[in-house]
Amino acid sequence: MNRLFLGLMSGTSLDGVDGVLVSFDDGPSLEVRAHVHRAFPSEFAAELLALNTPGGNELHRTALASNAVSQAYAEVVKALLEAAEVSPSEVVAIGAHGQTVRHCPGAFDGIGYTVQLCNGALLAELTGIDVVADFRSRDVAAGGQGAPLVPAFHRAAFGRDHDSLAVLNIGGISNLTVLEADGTTFGFDCGPGNVLMDHWCALHRGVPYDRDGAWAAMGSVDQELLRVMQNEAFFSRPPPRSTGRDLFNPDWLRQRLNQTADMGQVPDAVDVQATLTELTAWCCQQSMAQYAPHASRLLVCGGGTYNADLMRRLAQRLPQLKVESTEASGLAPDQVEAVAFAWLASAWVDRRAGNLPAVTGARGPRILGALYPAA
């Protein structure tokens, strides 16, 4: 029996909302019936970015931002339903990721927390559809990292019994899923994806990202700066591991630039962009070499897939692998995460676990999310 679910994703890159309407059958197959992207207004994206770090009047600002995220989500839902000519009553549920502004699993009190802004009650009120949200908190409560959550979906969508392969999502943060031929699945965050590149491009070029990696391609990698960045302790931590803007942020980059300046090294802005692009390619390649040595293919999704310079660097670092977009496996790279959260909503409805303890480090499988019923 085919069932319709909506998936809504707004990621670390803060570039807006991706929404999908997905039809799932009783097996592993799925069909994306519609896809809509809506960018965040620049002022709102700036406020979300500011909420990633401590600031004044946070409770008030967070509550209003949650409302605004949910209103943006509702507009995407409306557009999806109109595009597919589907009524709200035909949709089983919405899987809404929310906007991550803090991610600190295991920190402070031994439990930690993760915060994704989304007013699920408001979204249910605005759309008239059941909403499943707050997917990460239950895994954190069970001692897990709360991330990445997409490997279980990657197994369902891309896993092949006869093949070992890997799926690399390059959003703001990069994360890797390893799908072994024997059914073993694990994954973890590799490190920065687009987050530092986007910041540097906005700072020096006044645009939100380096289109096609064209600016980075004009520069040269500063080997000393790259070495300093590679010394980050996160890269040597074994999985399970996850990260975000709490670590890889402008202050992190500024400290490393200051460190190289103290050594008498002041790279040009274009060379910093090339070096940041190389850092992302390097941390992904290192993750592959250490944890996916048997993979024959690497499927890449997320916004980084459209960065031609990054993809070129990645292919150069992995000459033994076939590196290709998830498009080759039937799912557009900018739809994968949104589809994953539609799939996680279906898991909640079916009372199936959505996490993989081998990935997140949780004490066991858990049903993820909280339900906000439609009126």
C-alpha positions as CSV (number, residue, x, y, z in Angstrom):
1,M,0.0,0.0,0.0
2,N,1.4,3.4,-1.0
3,R,1.4,6.1,1.7
4,L,2.2,9.7,1.3
5,F,4.6,11.5,3.7
6,L,6.1,15.0,3.7
7,G,9.8,15.6,4.6
8,L,11.1,19.0,5.6
9,M,14.8,19.8,6.1
10,S,16.7,22.9,6.8
11,G,20.4,22.2,7.4
12,T,23.5,23.7,8.9
13,S,24.2,25.7,5.7
14,L,21.2,27.9,6.5
15,D,20.3,28.2,2.9
16,G,16.6,27.5,3.4
17,V,14.1,24.7,3.4
18,D,13.9,21.6,1.2
19,G,10.6,19.9,1.2
20,V,9.5,16.7,-0.5
21,L,6.3,14.8,-1.0
22,V,7.2,11.1,-1.0
23,S,5.2,8.0,-1.7
24,F,6.4,4.9,0.2
25,D,5.2,1.4,-0.5
26,D,5.4,-1.6,1.8
27,G,8.9,-2.4,0.5
28,P,12.0,-0.4,0.1
29,S,10.9,1.6,-3.0
30,L,9.9,5.2,-2.9
31,E,8.8,7.9,-5.3
32,V,9.4,11.6,-4.9
33,R,6.2,13.2,-6.1
34,A,7.3,16.8,-5.6
35,H,10.2,18.8,-4.4
36,V,10.3,22.5,-3.3
37,H,13.1,24.7,-2.1
38,R,12.6,28.0,-0.4
39,A,15.5,30.2,0.7
40,F,15.5,31.9,4.1
41,P,15.5,35.7,3.9
42,S,19.0,37.0,4.6
43,E,17.9,38.7,7.9
44,F,16.3,35.6,9.2
45,A,19.3,33.4,8.2
46,A,21.5,35.9,10.1
47,E,19.3,35.5,13.2
48,L,19.5,31.7,13.1
49,L,23.2,32.0,12.8
50,A,23.4,34.3,15.8
51,L,21.4,31.8,17.8
52,N,24.2,29.2,17.4
53,T,26.2,31.2,20.0
54,P,25.2,32.6,23.4
55,G,23.5,36.0,23.2
56,G,21.0,38.3,24.8
57,N,17.4,37.5,25.3
58,E,17.8,34.0,23.9
59,L,14.6,32.5,25.1
60,H,12.4,35.2,23.5
61,R,14.4,35.1,20.3
62,T,14.4,31.3,20.1
63,A,10.7,31.1,20.6
64,L,10.1,33.6,17.8
65,A,12.6,31.9,15.5
66,S,10.9,28.6,16.1
67,N,7.6,30.1,15.0
68,A,9.2,31.6,11.9
69,V,10.8,28.3,10.9
70,S,7.5,26.6,11.2
71,Q,5.8,29.3,9.1
72,A,8.5,28.8,6.5
73,Y,7.9,25.1,6.6
74,A,4.1,25.6,6.2
75,E,4.6,27.6,3.1
76,V,6.7,24.8,1.6
77,V,4.0,22.3,2.6
78,K,1.4,24.3,0.8
79,A,3.6,24.6,-2.3
80,L,4.2,20.8,-2.3
81,L,0.6,20.0,-2.0
82,E,-0.3,22.4,-4.8
83,A,2.4,21.0,-7.1
84,A,1.3,17.4,-6.6
85,E,-2.4,18.2,-6.5
86,V,-2.8,16.5,-3.2
87,S,-5.0,17.4,-0.2
88,P,-3.7,17.5,3.4
89,S,-6.0,14.6,4.3
90,E,-4.1,12.4,1.9
91,V,-0.8,12.8,3.8
92,V,-0.1,10.5,6.7
93,A,2.4,12.8,8.4
94,I,5.1,15.5,8.1
95,G,8.6,14.7,9.2
96,A,10.1,18.1,10.2
97,H,13.7,18.2,11.1
98,G,13.8,21.8,12.4
99,Q,16.8,24.2,12.4
100,T,19.7,23.1,14.5
101,V,21.2,25.9,16.6
102,R,23.0,23.9,19.3
103,H,24.3,20.3,19.3
104,C,26.1,19.2,22.5
105,P,25.4,15.5,23.1
106,G,27.0,14.1,26.2
107,A,28.3,17.6,27.3
108,F,28.0,19.4,30.6
109,D,26.0,17.0,32.7
110,G,26.9,13.7,31.0
111,I,23.6,13.8,28.9
112,G,23.9,17.0,27.0
113,Y,21.3,18.3,24.5
114,T,20.5,19.1,20.9
115,V,18.2,21.9,19.8
116,Q,16.3,22.0,16.5
117,L,14.0,25.0,16.2
118,C,10.5,24.0,15.1
119,N,7.2,24.7,16.7
120,G,5.5,21.4,15.8
121,A,2.2,22.5,17.3
122,L,2.1,25.5,15.1
123,L,3.1,23.6,12.0
124,A,0.3,21.1,12.6
125,E,-2.1,24.0,13.1
126,L,-1.1,25.7,9.9
127,T,-1.1,22.6,7.7
128,G,-3.8,20.4,9.1
129,I,-1.4,17.4,9.0
130,D,0.1,15.3,11.8
131,V,3.7,16.5,12.5
132,V,6.5,14.4,13.7
133,A,9.5,16.5,14.9
134,D,12.3,16.6,17.4
135,F,13.9,13.4,16.1
136,R,17.4,13.8,17.7
137,S,16.5,14.2,21.4
138,R,15.5,10.6,22.1
139,D,18.8,9.3,20.8
140,V,20.7,11.8,22.9
141,A,18.6,10.8,26.0
142,A,19.7,7.2,25.3
143,G,23.3,8.1,25.5
144,G,23.8,8.7,21.7
145,Q,25.1,11.5,19.6
146,G,21.7,12.2,18.1
147,A,23.5,12.3,14.7
148,P,23.9,11.3,12.0
149,L,20.3,9.9,11.7
150,V,20.3,9.4,7.9
151,P,22.4,6.1,7.7
152,A,19.3,4.0,8.4
153,F,17.6,5.6,5.5
154,H,20.7,5.3,3.3
155,R,20.6,1.5,4.0
156,A,16.9,1.4,2.9
157,A,17.4,3.6,-0.2
158,F,20.9,2.6,-1.5
159,G,22.0,-0.6,0.2
160,R,22.8,-3.5,-2.0
161,D,23.3,-7.1,-0.8
162,H,26.1,-7.7,-3.4
163,D,28.0,-4.5,-3.0
164,S,29.9,-2.4,-0.4
165,L,29.4,1.3,-0.9
166,A,29.4,4.5,1.0
167,V,27.1,7.6,1.0
168,L,28.7,11.0,1.7
169,N,26.4,13.9,2.6
170,I,28.1,17.2,2.2
171,G,25.9,19.8,3.7
172,G,27.1,22.4,6.2
173,I,28.8,19.4,7.9
174,S,29.9,16.3,6.1
175,N,28.8,12.9,7.2
176,L,29.6,9.4,5.9
177,T,27.5,6.3,5.8
178,V,29.2,2.9,5.2
179,L,26.9,0.2,3.7
180,E,28.7,-3.2,3.8
181,A,27.6,-6.0,1.6
182,D,26.8,-8.2,4.6
183,G,24.2,-5.6,5.8
184,T,26.4,-3.9,8.4
185,T,25.7,-0.2,8.5
186,F,27.5,2.6,10.3
187,G,28.2,6.2,9.9
188,F,29.5,9.4,11.5
189,D,30.3,13.1,10.9
190,C,33.5,13.6,9.0
191,G,33.9,17.3,9.8
192,P,33.1,20.5,8.0
193,G,31.3,20.4,4.7
194,N,30.3,23.8,3.3
195,V,30.0,25.7,6.6
196,L,33.5,27.3,6.6
197,M,33.6,27.7,2.8
198,D,30.3,29.5,2.8
199,H,31.3,31.8,5.7
200,W,34.6,32.8,4.0
201,C,32.9,33.4,0.7
202,A,30.2,35.6,2.3
203,L,32.8,37.5,4.2
204,H,35.1,38.2,1.3
205,R,32.8,38.0,-1.8
206,G,29.5,39.1,-0.3
207,V,27.7,36.0,-1.7
208,P,26.3,33.1,0.3
209,Y,28.4,30.4,-1.3
210,D,31.1,29.7,-3.9
211,R,29.1,28.8,-6.9
212,D,30.6,25.7,-8.6
213,G,33.7,26.2,-6.4
214,A,34.9,28.7,-9.1
215,W,36.6,31.0,-6.6
216,A,38.4,28.2,-4.8
217,A,39.6,26.9,-8.1
218,M,41.4,30.2,-8.7
219,G,43.5,29.8,-5.5
220,S,46.3,27.6,-4.2
221,V,46.2,25.4,-1.1
222,D,48.2,26.9,1.8
223,Q,49.8,23.8,3.1
224,E,50.7,25.4,6.5
225,L,47.2,26.5,7.1
226,L,45.9,23.1,6.0
227,R,48.3,21.4,8.5
228,V,47.1,23.6,11.3
229,M,43.5,22.9,10.6
230,Q,44.1,19.2,10.3
231,N,45.5,19.2,13.8
232,E,41.9,19.6,15.2
233,A,41.3,16.9,17.7
234,F,37.9,16.1,16.3
235,F,39.4,14.5,13.2
236,S,41.2,11.8,15.3
237,R,38.2,10.9,17.5
238,P,36.8,7.5,16.7
239,P,33.1,7.1,15.9
240,P,30.5,7.5,17.2
241,R,31.0,11.2,16.7
242,S,29.0,14.2,15.5
243,T,29.7,17.9,15.2
244,G,28.3,21.2,14.0
245,R,28.7,25.0,14.2
246,D,29.4,24.6,17.9
247,L,32.9,23.6,16.8
248,F,33.4,24.5,13.2
249,N,32.6,28.2,13.2
250,P,34.2,31.6,12.3
251,D,36.0,31.7,15.7
252,W,37.6,28.3,15.0
253,L,38.8,29.5,11.6
254,R,40.0,32.8,13.0
255,Q,42.1,31.1,15.6
256,R,43.8,29.0,13.0
257,L,44.4,31.9,10.7
258,N,46.0,33.8,13.7
259,Q,48.1,30.8,14.4
260,T,49.5,30.7,10.9
261,A,50.0,34.5,11.0
262,D,52.1,34.1,14.1
263,M,54.3,31.9,12.0
264,G,54.7,34.6,9.5
265,Q,52.1,33.1,7.1
266,V,49.3,35.3,5.8
267,P,47.5,33.6,2.9
268,D,45.4,35.6,0.4
269,A,41.6,35.2,0.8
270,V,41.3,33.1,-2.4
271,D,44.0,30.8,-1.1
272,V,42.1,30.4,2.2
273,Q,39.0,29.4,0.2
274,A,41.0,26.8,-1.7
275,T,42.4,25.5,1.5
276,L,39.0,25.2,3.2
277,T,37.7,23.3,0.1
278,E,40.8,21.0,0.4
279,L,40.1,20.5,4.1
280,T,36.6,19.3,3.4
281,A,37.9,16.9,0.7
282,W,40.6,15.7,3.0
283,C,38.4,14.9,6.0
284,C,36.0,13.0,3.8
285,Q,38.8,11.1,2.1
286,Q,40.4,10.3,5.5
287,S,37.1,8.9,6.7
288,M,36.7,6.8,3.7
289,A,40.2,5.4,3.9
290,Q,39.9,4.5,7.6
291,Y,36.3,3.2,7.8
292,A,35.2,2.3,4.2
293,P,38.2,0.5,2.7
294,H,36.1,-2.1,0.9
295,A,33.7,0.3,-0.8
296,S,33.6,0.2,-4.5
297,R,31.4,3.3,-5.0
298,L,30.9,6.6,-3.2
299,L,27.5,8.3,-3.7
300,V,27.5,12.0,-2.8
301,C,24.5,14.1,-1.9
302,G,23.9,17.5,-0.3
303,G,24.8,20.9,-1.5
304,G,28.4,20.1,-1.8
305,T,27.6,17.8,-4.8
306,Y,27.1,21.0,-6.8
307,N,30.6,22.3,-6.0
308,A,32.5,21.2,-9.0
309,D,35.9,22.1,-7.5
310,L,35.2,20.1,-4.3
311,M,34.0,17.1,-6.3
312,R,37.2,17.3,-8.4
313,R,39.4,17.3,-5.3
314,L,37.4,14.4,-3.8
315,A,37.8,12.3,-6.9
316,Q,41.5,13.1,-7.0
317,R,41.9,11.9,-3.4
318,L,39.9,8.7,-4.1
319,P,41.1,7.5,-7.5
320,Q,40.3,3.9,-6.7
321,L,36.6,4.7,-6.3
322,K,33.7,5.6,-8.6
323,V,32.6,8.9,-7.1
324,E,29.1,10.0,-8.3
325,S,26.0,11.8,-7.3
326,T,23.1,10.0,-5.7
327,E,21.2,11.1,-8.9
328,A,22.8,8.0,-10.5
329,S,20.9,5.9,-8.0
330,G,17.6,7.6,-8.5
331,L,17.5,10.3,-5.9
332,A,18.6,13.9,-6.5
333,P,21.3,15.0,-4.1
334,D,19.3,18.0,-2.8
335,Q,16.4,15.8,-1.9
336,V,18.1,13.0,0.0
337,E,17.9,14.5,3.5
338,A,14.4,15.7,3.2
339,V,13.3,12.3,2.0
340,A,15.2,10.8,5.0
341,F,13.0,12.8,7.4
342,A,9.8,11.7,5.6
343,W,11.1,8.2,6.0
344,L,11.8,8.8,9.7
345,A,8.2,10.1,10.1
346,S,7.0,6.8,8.5
347,A,9.1,4.9,11.0
348,W,7.5,6.8,13.9
349,V,4.0,6.0,12.5
350,D,4.9,2.3,12.2
351,R,6.6,2.4,15.6
352,R,10.0,1.3,14.1
353,A,13.3,2.5,15.5
354,G,14.8,5.3,13.5
355,N,18.3,5.3,15.0
356,L,21.2,2.8,14.5
357,P,23.1,2.4,17.8
358,A,26.2,1.4,16.0
359,V,26.1,4.8,14.4
360,T,25.1,7.1,17.2
361,G,26.3,5.2,20.2
362,A,22.9,5.0,21.8
363,R,22.1,2.2,24.3
364,G,19.7,0.6,21.9
365,P,17.2,1.2,19.1
366,R,14.7,4.0,19.8
367,I,11.6,5.3,18.1
368,L,12.5,8.9,17.3
369,G,10.4,12.0,17.3
370,A,7.4,13.5,19.0
371,L,3.9,13.7,17.5
372,Y,1.8,16.9,17.1
373,P,-1.6,15.7,15.9
374,A,-3.6,17.7,13.4
375,A,-6.8,19.3,14.6
